[in-house]
Structure formats: structure tokens, C-alpha cells
Amino acid sequence: MRGCIVILGAVITACAVQSALAADHAKIVGKDGATREVPLEGVREAGGGVRYMLPAAVARDARSVSFVLDRAQAQKGEEGFWLYGRGVLGHFDRDNMSLGCWARFLDHPYYAMRTPRGAFLAVVEGMRFDFNVRIAAQKGHYEMAPLWTIEQTAFGNVYEDLSVVVYELDKTAGYVEIAKRYRQHVVARESAVRPVQTLRERAVRRPHLRKLANSIALRRRHACKPYKWKDPRHDVDYTPETEKAPVCNYSFAQTLAFLRKLKAMGVDDVALCVAGWQDGLTIPARSAIVTR
């Protein structure tokens, strides 16, 4: 009898999780603030993925659009993880949380998740340079979705259909398997329009690529401009009269000393990216920054 109770409890738990998962749909917030849901029907593609699409004509009348897929949901305490294309990974261990990444900070247009029900990779193709990704939990229920804020991205211009291609992966897939599937997707897409070469093949004519591939990457930001988020005064193109004075983080002399210290520690193969070395102002001003 006790075994039956345990089994029944497991069944009830599983049913509760499944009932919390909504059917695939696009959540559309209109310009009037009203929210509606439009069903999304997946279409199987030759490459093995399933494409979900919302016509541009529908998105143009929206303030924002997000794709809510049943596979992109989970419950607190479940085994697995979520991941998006800036190398950010998390687990289902919170009752409430919210995290997003704006399009300009996404290195790659994808998001992924693994739960006890399976794993997937979702690659955003339609309006892929103008979508954001958001992972949120409310009362232990997780939901991950791409979000297009139509009025803020692409200057309100919906220039193509919104679309996402989803690849189902093995339940044991980790981030390495997700990365490999994303690579397959990119190679297949690019091969359709131009020859794709491996890094090893490209390095035959460009030897410096081999150097970059085998070196430790180091980015050193020397200076930056002050910036206040959500301050409308910064949402303009700077002119010589309005450009902010840069703030020095490190001088070139400090960077040189840092590199010499690395060398003394045995690190002698570094590919250095020198960032924040030009401010757009006058030459004397730049010189003052360097020697400060």
C-alpha cells in the first residue's frame, strides 16, 4: 500500500508539472497594452529542426512579442539547466527570479534548456539581431523565451517574419552537445550561400589565425565613457560639443607592467586586445589619458 501511495504521488506530481506547461504560442502585447495569445504551429524542416513563425504583418501591430514554448518551461528542483548565447547558465533552484539579455549583448542568437523531459536548442532566425532573451521564475515555475520589443528594436520596423528553429537533443545533452548542434546549424546555413572553411584551413593563408587560436585571449580596457542606463540624455549621437570625457581605468604603462608580470609567471603566449584607447577627441586629450 505504501508503494502505491508513492507511485500515485509521483504521478500526481508529473501531472501537475505537465498541466503547468502551456501549449506553444506567441504572447503578443498590443500597442494598447492588451495581451493576447496566438497559437504557434511547428513545421518540420529538412535539417531536423522545427520552425515556429509569426508573420511580420502580425508583429507590426504589437508593442512586444515573445514565443512561449512548452519545452522551455521547468519547475524548481528539477534536474537540468538553462543557457543562452552569452555563455550564461543557471539551474532551477529558485522560487522567483528574472534575468534577461538585450540583443546588443548576445554573442549568438540562441537559447537552450534541459529538463527531465528532454533538452533542446532554439536558434532565433527571424529578426535575430533585434531579439532579447528572458528567463524568469514565478512561484517555482520557470519559463524561458525570446522577446522582441518592437517599439525599441529596429526603430519599430519589423523587416521580416519572427521565427525560431528548435532542435530536440538527447536528455543527457550538456552545453558541449548544445554548442556542437549550434555549430552544425550555422555551418549548414552559411554553406548554402558561400564556402565554409575550418579555422585550420583558413590559417594556411592567414598564419596569424593559428597564433590567435593557440594563445590565451586577454582583453584590456584602458578607458571608457560614463554612461547612465535609462537616461534619455544618453540616447543621442554624440557631437564634439556633447561627447563625454573618458574615464581612465588603466594607463598603457600599467598594462605593460601587467604583461611583464604575466611573462615572469611563465605566461608567454597572450593575444592582447587593446580596448578603450581612442576617445574621438583631440590628440592632446588622448595623450593626457595615456600618461595619467
C-alpha positions in Angstrom: 0.0 0.0 0.0 2.8 2.4 0.8 4.4 1.7 -2.6 1.1 2.5 -4.3 0.9 5.8 -2.4 4.5 6.7 -3.5 3.7 5.8 -7.1 0.4 7.8 -7.0 2.2 10.8 -5.6 4.8 10.7 -8.4 2.0 10.5 -11.0 0.2 13.5 -9.4 3.5 15.5 -9.4 4.2 14.7 -13.0 0.6 15.7 -14.0 1.0 18.9 -12.1 4.2 19.8 -14.0 2.6 19.0 -17.3 -0.5 21.0 -16.6 1.7 24.0 -15.8 3.2 23.8 -19.3 1.3 25.9 -21.8 0.8 25.0 -25.4 3.2 26.6 -27.9 2.0 30.2 -28.5 3.1 33.7 -29.3 2.4 36.2 -26.5 1.6 39.5 -28.1 1.2 42.8 -26.2 -0.6 45.3 -28.4 0.1 49.0 -28.7 -2.9 49.5 -26.5 -1.4 47.3 -23.7 -3.8 44.4 -24.2 -2.3 40.9 -24.2 -3.4 38.0 -26.5 -2.0 34.6 -27.4 -1.7 33.3 -30.9 -1.0 29.5 -31.3 2.3 28.6 -32.9 2.4 25.5 -35.2 5.8 24.0 -35.6 6.9 23.0 -39.1 9.5 20.2 -39.5 12.5 21.2 -41.6 14.9 19.1 -43.7 17.7 19.8 -41.3 15.9 18.2 -38.4 14.6 21.3 -36.7 11.1 22.5 -36.1 10.4 26.1 -37.2 8.0 28.4 -35.3 7.0 31.5 -37.2 4.9 34.6 -36.7 4.2 36.8 -39.8 5.7 40.2 -39.8 2.3 41.7 -40.6 1.0 40.5 -37.2 4.1 41.7 -35.3 4.0 45.2 -36.8 0.8 45.9 -34.7 2.5 44.8 -31.5 4.4 46.5 -28.7 6.2 43.3 -27.9 6.2 39.6 -28.9 7.5 36.6 -27.2 7.4 32.9 -28.2 6.3 30.7 -25.3 7.2 27.0 -25.9 6.1 24.2 -23.7 9.6 22.6 -23.8 11.1 25.9 -22.5 9.5 25.5 -19.1 10.5 23.8 -15.9 9.8 23.5 -12.1 12.0 24.4 -9.2 14.0 21.4 -8.1 14.1 19.7 -11.4 17.4 18.4 -12.8 18.8 20.3 -15.7 19.8 23.9 -16.7 19.0 26.8 -18.9 21.5 28.6 -21.1 21.6 31.5 -23.5 24.0 32.8 -26.1 26.3 34.9 -23.9 27.7 31.9 -22.0 25.2 32.4 -19.1 24.0 29.1 -17.5 21.7 28.6 -14.5 19.8 25.9 -12.7 16.2 25.5 -11.4 16.8 26.4 -7.8 14.8 29.5 -7.1 11.2 30.3 -6.3 11.3 33.7 -8.0 13.9 35.2 -10.4 14.2 37.2 -13.6 17.1 37.6 -15.9 17.3 39.0 -19.4 19.9 39.8 -22.0 19.4 42.5 -24.6 20.1 41.9 -28.3 23.2 44.1 -28.3 24.8 41.9 -25.6 24.0 38.5 -27.1 27.1 36.9 -28.8 24.9 34.3 -30.5 21.2 34.2 -31.3 20.2 31.1 -29.3 18.9 29.8 -26.0 18.6 26.3 -24.7 17.3 24.2 -21.8 17.5 20.7 -20.4 14.8 19.3 -18.1 13.8 15.7 -17.2 11.5 15.8 -20.2 14.3 16.5 -22.7 16.8 19.0 -24.0 16.6 21.5 -26.9 18.5 24.2 -28.7 16.4 27.1 -30.1 18.1 29.3 -32.7 16.4 32.7 -33.4 16.5 33.4 -37.2 13.7 35.9 -37.9 14.7 39.4 -36.6 17.7 37.7 -35.0 19.6 40.9 -34.5 16.7 42.5 -32.6 15.5 40.0 -30.1 16.2 39.7 -26.4 16.1 36.6 -24.2 14.5 36.3 -20.8 14.4 33.5 -18.2 12.0 34.0 -15.3 10.6 32.0 -12.4 7.4 32.7 -10.5 6.5 30.5 -7.5 8.9 27.9 -8.7 7.7 27.8 -12.3 10.4 28.6 -14.9 9.8 30.0 -18.4 12.4 30.9 -21.0 11.5 32.8 -24.1 12.8 35.1 -26.9 11.4 38.6 -26.7 11.1 41.2 -29.4 10.3 44.7 -28.1 9.1 46.0 -31.4 8.9 49.7 -30.4 12.5 49.7 -29.1 14.4 47.4 -31.6 14.9 48.1 -35.2 13.3 51.5 -34.7 9.9 49.8 -34.8 10.5 48.3 -38.2 9.5 44.6 -38.5 11.5 43.8 -41.6 10.9 40.1 -41.7 8.8 37.3 -40.1 9.7 36.4 -36.5 11.0 32.8 -36.4 12.8 30.3 -34.2 14.2 26.9 -35.2 14.2 24.3 -32.4 16.4 21.2 -32.3 15.5 18.4 -29.9 18.5 16.9 -28.2 19.2 13.8 -26.0 18.0 14.0 -22.4 21.7 13.8 -21.3 22.9 16.6 -23.5 25.1 19.2 -21.8 26.3 22.6 -23.0 29.0 20.9 -25.1 26.4 19.0 -27.1 24.3 22.1 -27.4 27.3 24.0 -28.8 28.0 21.3 -31.3 24.4 21.3 -32.6 24.5 25.1 -32.9 27.7 24.8 -34.9 26.0 22.3 -37.2 23.2 24.8 -37.7 25.5 27.7 -38.5 27.7 25.7 -40.9 24.6 24.4 -42.8 23.1 27.9 -43.1 26.4 29.5 -44.2 27.3 26.7 -46.6 24.1 27.4 -48.5 25.4 30.8 -49.6 29.2 30.5 -49.5 32.0 28.0 -49.0 32.7 27.5 -45.3 36.3 26.8 -44.2 37.6 25.5 -40.9 40.0 27.6 -38.8 42.8 25.2 -39.8 42.0 25.7 -43.5 41.9 29.5 -43.2 45.2 29.6 -41.2 47.0 28.3 -44.3 46.7 31.7 -45.9 46.4 33.7 -42.7 49.0 32.4 -40.3 48.1 34.8 -37.6 44.8 32.9 -37.0 46.8 29.9 -35.8 48.6 32.2 -33.3 45.2 33.6 -32.1 43.8 30.1 -31.7 46.6 28.8 -29.7 47.1 31.9 -27.5 45.4 33.0 -24.3 42.9 35.8 -25.1 43.3 38.9 -22.9 41.2 42.0 -23.3 42.4 45.1 -21.5 40.1 48.1 -21.4 42.0 51.3 -20.7 39.3 53.9 -20.7 35.5 54.2 -21.1 32.8 56.8 -21.3 30.5 57.4 -18.3 27.0 56.1 -19.1 23.8 56.2 -17.2 21.3 53.5 -18.0 17.8 54.6 -18.9 18.9 58.3 -19.0 17.3 59.8 -22.2 20.1 62.3 -22.4 22.4 59.5 -23.5 20.1 58.2 -26.2 21.6 60.6 -28.8 24.6 60.6 -31.2 27.4 62.4 -29.6 29.0 65.5 -31.2 32.3 67.2 -30.3 30.3 69.6 -28.0 28.3 66.9 -26.2 30.8 63.9 -26.1 31.6 62.9 -22.5 35.2 62.9 -21.3 36.5 59.4 -20.9 37.4 57.9 -17.6 40.8 56.2 -17.4 40.9 52.6 -16.0 44.4 51.7 -16.8 47.3 53.5 -18.5 49.4 51.8 -21.1 52.3 51.8 -18.6 50.2 49.8 -16.2 49.2 47.3 -18.9 52.9 46.9 -19.8 53.8 46.2 -16.2 50.9 43.7 -16.0 52.1 41.9 -19.1 55.7 41.7 -17.8 54.4 40.2 -14.6 52.5 37.6 -16.6 55.7 36.8 -18.5 57.6 36.4 -15.3 55.0 33.9 -14.1 55.5 31.8 -17.3 52.6 33.1 -19.4 54.4 33.9 -22.6 51.7 33.4 -25.3 49.0 36.0 -25.0 46.8 37.5 -27.7 46.1 41.0 -26.4 43.1 43.0 -27.3 43.7 46.7 -26.6 40.3 48.3 -25.8 39.4 51.8 -24.8 42.4 53.5 -26.3 40.7 56.1 -28.5 38.1 58.6 -27.4 37.3 60.6 -30.5 38.5 63.9 -29.0 41.7 65.7 -29.8 45.2 64.2 -29.9 46.4 66.1 -26.8 43.4 64.8 -24.8 44.2 61.2 -25.8 47.8 61.7 -24.8 46.8 63.0 -21.4 44.7 59.9 -20.8 47.6 57.6 -21.7 50.1 59.3 -19.4 47.7 60.0 -16.5 
